[in-house]
Amino acid sequence: MIPTKILRAVRVAPVAALMGFSGLAVMPAVTAQHAQAQGPASVADLAERLAGAVVNISTSRSADGPSSGRVPLPKLPEGSPLQEFFDDFFDDEPEAERGPRQAQSLGSGFVIDADEGIVVTNNHVISGADEIVVNFTDGGKLDAELLGVDTKTDLAVLKVDASQRDLQEVPFGDSDRMRIGDWVMAIGNPFGLGGTVTVGIVSARNREIGSGPYDDFIQTDAAINRGNSGGPLFNMDGEVIGINTAIISPTGGSIGIGFSIPSALAIKVVDQLREFGETRRGWLGVRIQEVTDEIAESLGMDKAMGAMVSGIIEGGPVDDGSIQPGDVIVEFDGKTVTNVRELPRIVAESAVGKEVDVTVVRQGEEQTVRVTLGRLEDSEKLASAEIRDSEASDDGETVSSAVVLGMHMAALDDALREKFEISADVNGVVITKVDEGSAASGKGVNAGDVIVEIAQATVSTPKEALDRLEELKGQGRRNALLMLAAKNGELRFVTLRMD
């Protein structure tokens, strides 16, 4: 905490009383009042030292098409209390404004390499721009070249001609060392008021606001507003530990809820954009879903953790059987995977082509397999499907059971394949009917779904399915984990109560 210099009244031993006098000796009141008036320790020296490295980014766009380069608001969960008030910096201009535009101050940025002229900002600040200009605090300006952008983290790297002027740079710090309550300082260009300094604390960490697959924001109450986008969030050592990106506000102004991209995430992206002009993220090639309490119990796990593999992407890095559907990934390259959100971020931060150890829970036992990572960008469409699956695969609430769990099963023959249009490469037990109000109905099981596995054991006939369910009941299991295949072969897992 910023120290506050307060002189307190000091009680002095009444030595004078021994001489027949009474009373206490105290510090003069005027001295204490003067000290209190000084307030918290000043950050003026720190702000003065850093301000020269923070820049204003302005852009111009052609007359064709929208002038604003609008980026849609992050998608919050349906019914989120934040939806009404979510107001980030992506949407600064009225949609109707189109046509020729002059250069406008859109956001902030900061110099990280004075010799090379490297400037970091947000992607949405420069999105759709034909010309980008970096404006300095002394009134100077330089045209900027766009080296690369990353839409997933909303970062952009620019380059200016460093020979044209002396530049001041600021270093990245370690955001992982920041604690809730640590003091931070933002410098930027809110509402076009360049060189604005605000101070606050780290309010929270690891915030997810629905803006991308790798959300891991620092939340701060340092006042940041429209125009602060792309500007730095400093620690008290003058290091950039965050890049200001979004706010929540009912009015468009700061209410003390702002979000910054942590430097631990930004550094790797910035380095890749500088070197390659694009990102090169690691890729595992699996579809994943949340491990619920029911799934954990059905697998004999002590608690719900990790990420369950619901499918293997054909041609992906682990399409060799090293990782299988039904595996629960609990550790990746030495890092514990506590929930389904963490795995995509950890994998993406890994180097393409790196060999890593992956610890999985398979049929109740932990195993470690070694895999070589592919490149996410080479399979972007498949990766997008992976993200959608991981976001949409929550198994829902516990429901009561029914006879055979409400499922009418049959052997999968040619007639049933034709009736339900089931792909030829799908094998298992077909569900021909689902009773209303049953456990299966409550979990979204439909006629035409094919049971491929029950509790990680393959089934191919109705009898095998029934025997497996009875076996699980005999083991005292209350849940059955089913792997279901859709008619096109896409796999998913559901858990059904058996009591």
Secondary structure in CASP SS format (residue, H / E / C, confidence):
PFRMAT SS
TARGET T0000
AUTHOR 0000-0000-0000
METHOD secondary structure of the structure
MODEL  1
M C 1.00
I C 1.00
P C 1.00
T E 1.00
K C 1.00
I C 1.00
L C 1.00
R C 1.00
A C 1.00
V C 1.00
R C 1.00
V C 1.00
A C 1.00
P C 1.00
V H 1.00
A H 1.00
A H 1.00
L H 1.00
M H 1.00
G C 1.00
F C 1.00
S C 1.00
G C 1.00
L C 1.00
A C 1.00
V C 1.00
M C 1.00
P C 1.00
A H 1.00
V H 1.00
T H 1.00
A H 1.00
Q H 1.00
H H 1.00
A H 1.00
Q H 1.00
A H 1.00
Q C 1.00
G C 1.00
P E 1.00
A C 1.00
S C 1.00
V C 1.00
A H 1.00
D H 1.00
L H 1.00
A H 1.00
E H 1.00
R H 1.00
L H 1.00
A H 1.00
G H 1.00
A H 1.00
V E 1.00
V E 1.00
N E 1.00
I E 1.00
S E 1.00
T E 1.00
S E 1.00
R C 1.00
S C 1.00
A C 1.00
D C 1.00
G C 1.00
P E 1.00
S C 1.00
S C 1.00
G C 1.00
R C 1.00
V C 1.00
P C 1.00
L C 1.00
P C 1.00
K C 1.00
L C 1.00
P C 1.00
E C 1.00
G C 1.00
S C 1.00
P C 1.00
L C 1.00
Q C 1.00
E C 1.00
F C 1.00
F E 1.00
D C 1.00
D C 1.00
F C 1.00
F C 1.00
D C 1.00
D C 1.00
E C 1.00
P C 1.00
E C 1.00
A C 1.00
E C 1.00
R E 1.00
G C 1.00
P C 1.00
R C 1.00
Q C 1.00
A C 1.00
Q E 1.00
S E 1.00
L E 1.00
G E 1.00
S E 1.00
G E 1.00
F E 1.00
V E 1.00
I E 1.00
D E 1.00
A C 1.00
D C 1.00
E C 1.00
G C 1.00
I E 1.00
V E 1.00
V E 1.00
T E 1.00
N E 1.00
N H 1.00
H H 1.00
V H 1.00
I H 1.00
S C 1.00
G C 1.00
A C 1.00
D C 1.00
E E 1.00
I E 1.00
V E 1.00
V E 1.00
N E 1.00
F C 1.00
T C 1.00
D C 1.00
G C 1.00
G C 1.00
K E 1.00
L E 1.00
D E 1.00
A E 1.00
E E 1.00
L E 1.00
L E 1.00
G E 1.00
V E 1.00
D E 1.00
T C 1.00
K C 1.00
T C 1.00
D C 1.00
L E 1.00
A E 1.00
V E 1.00
L E 1.00
K E 1.00
V C 1.00
D C 1.00
A H 1.00
S H 1.00
Q H 1.00
R C 1.00
D C 1.00
L C 1.00
Q C 1.00
E C 1.00
V C 1.00
P C 1.00
F E 1.00
G C 1.00
D C 1.00
S H 1.00
D H 1.00
R H 1.00
M C 1.00
R C 1.00
I C 1.00
G C 1.00
D C 1.00
W E 1.00
V E 1.00
M E 1.00
A E 1.00
I E 1.00
G E 1.00
N C 1.00
P H 1.00
F H 1.00
G H 1.00
L C 1.00
G C 1.00
G C 1.00
T E 1.00
V E 1.00
T E 1.00
V E 1.00
G E 1.00
I E 1.00
V E 1.00
S E 1.00
A E 1.00
R E 1.00
N E 1.00
R E 1.00
E C 1.00
I C 1.00
G C 1.00
S C 1.00
G C 1.00
P C 1.00
Y C 1.00
D C 1.00
D C 1.00
F E 1.00
I E 1.00
Q E 1.00
T E 1.00
D C 1.00
A C 1.00
A C 1.00
I C 1.00
N C 1.00
R C 1.00
G C 1.00
N C 1.00
S C 1.00
G C 1.00
G C 1.00
P E 1.00
L E 1.00
F E 1.00
N C 1.00
M C 1.00
D C 1.00
G C 1.00
E C 1.00
V E 1.00
I E 1.00
G E 1.00
I E 1.00
N E 1.00
T E 1.00
A E 1.00
I E 1.00
I E 1.00
S C 1.00
P C 1.00
T C 1.00
G C 1.00
G C 1.00
S C 1.00
I C 1.00
G C 1.00
I C 1.00
G E 1.00
F E 1.00
S E 1.00
I E 1.00
P E 1.00
S H 1.00
A H 1.00
L H 1.00
A H 1.00
I H 1.00
K H 1.00
V H 1.00
V H 1.00
D H 1.00
Q H 1.00
L H 1.00
R H 1.00
E H 1.00
F H 1.00
G C 1.00
E C 1.00
T C 1.00
R C 1.00
R C 1.00
G E 1.00
W E 1.00
L C 1.00
G C 1.00
V E 1.00
R E 1.00
I E 1.00
Q E 1.00
E E 1.00
V C 1.00
T C 1.00
D H 1.00
E H 1.00
I H 1.00
A H 1.00
E H 1.00
S H 1.00
L C 1.00
G C 1.00
M C 1.00
D C 1.00
K C 1.00
A C 1.00
M C 1.00
G C 1.00
A E 1.00
M E 1.00
V E 1.00
S E 1.00
G E 1.00
I E 1.00
I C 1.00
E C 1.00
G C 1.00
G C 1.00
P C 1.00
V C 1.00
D C 1.00
D C 1.00
G C 1.00
S C 1.00
I C 1.00
Q C 1.00
P C 1.00
G C 1.00
D C 1.00
V E 1.00
I E 1.00
V E 1.00
E E 1.00
F E 1.00
D C 1.00
G C 1.00
K E 1.00
T E 1.00
V C 1.00
T C 1.00
N C 1.00
V C 1.00
R C 1.00
E H 1.00
L H 1.00
P H 1.00
R H 1.00
I H 1.00
V H 1.00
A H 1.00
E C 1.00
S C 1.00
A C 1.00
V C 1.00
G C 1.00
K C 1.00
E E 1.00
V E 1.00
D E 1.00
V E 1.00
T E 1.00
V E 1.00
V E 1.00
R E 1.00
Q C 1.00
G C 1.00
E E 1.00
E E 1.00
Q E 1.00
T E 1.00
V E 1.00
R E 1.00
V E 1.00
T E 1.00
L C 1.00
G E 1.00
R E 1.00
L H 1.00
E H 1.00
D H 1.00
S H 1.00
E H 1.00
K H 1.00
L H 1.00
A H 1.00
S H 1.00
A H 1.00
E H 1.00
I H 1.00
R H 1.00
D H 1.00
S H 1.00
E H 1.00
A H 1.00
S C 1.00
D C 1.00
D C 1.00
G C 1.00
E C 1.00
T C 1.00
V C 1.00
S C 1.00
S C 1.00
A C 1.00
V H 1.00
V H 1.00
L H 1.00
G H 1.00
M E 1.00
H E 1.00
M E 1.00
A E 1.00
A E 1.00
L C 1.00
D C 1.00
D H 1.00
A H 1.00
L H 1.00
R H 1.00
E H 1.00
K H 1.00
F H 1.00
E C 1.00
I C 1.00
S C 1.00
A C 1.00
D C 1.00
V C 1.00
N C 1.00
G C 1.00
V E 1.00
V E 1.00
I E 1.00
T E 1.00
K E 1.00
V E 1.00
D C 1.00
E C 1.00
G C 1.00
S C 1.00
A H 1.00
A H 1.00
S H 1.00
G H 1.00
K C 1.00
G C 1.00
V C 1.00
N C 1.00
A C 1.00
G C 1.00
D C 1.00
V E 1.00
I E 1.00
V E 1.00
E E 1.00
I E 1.00
A C 1.00
Q C 1.00
A E 1.00
T E 1.00
V C 1.00
S C 1.00
T C 1.00
P H 1.00
K H 1.00
E H 1.00
A H 1.00
L H 1.00
D H 1.00
R H 1.00
L H 1.00
E H 1.00
E H 1.00
L H 1.00
K H 1.00
G H 1.00
Q C 1.00
G C 1.00
R C 1.00
R C 1.00
N E 1.00
A E 1.00
L E 1.00
L E 1.00
M E 1.00
L E 1.00
A E 1.00
A C 1.00
K C 1.00
N C 1.00
G C 1.00
E C 1.00
L E 1.00
R E 1.00
F E 1.00
V E 1.00
T E 1.00
L E 1.00
R E 1.00
M C 1.00
D C 1.00
END
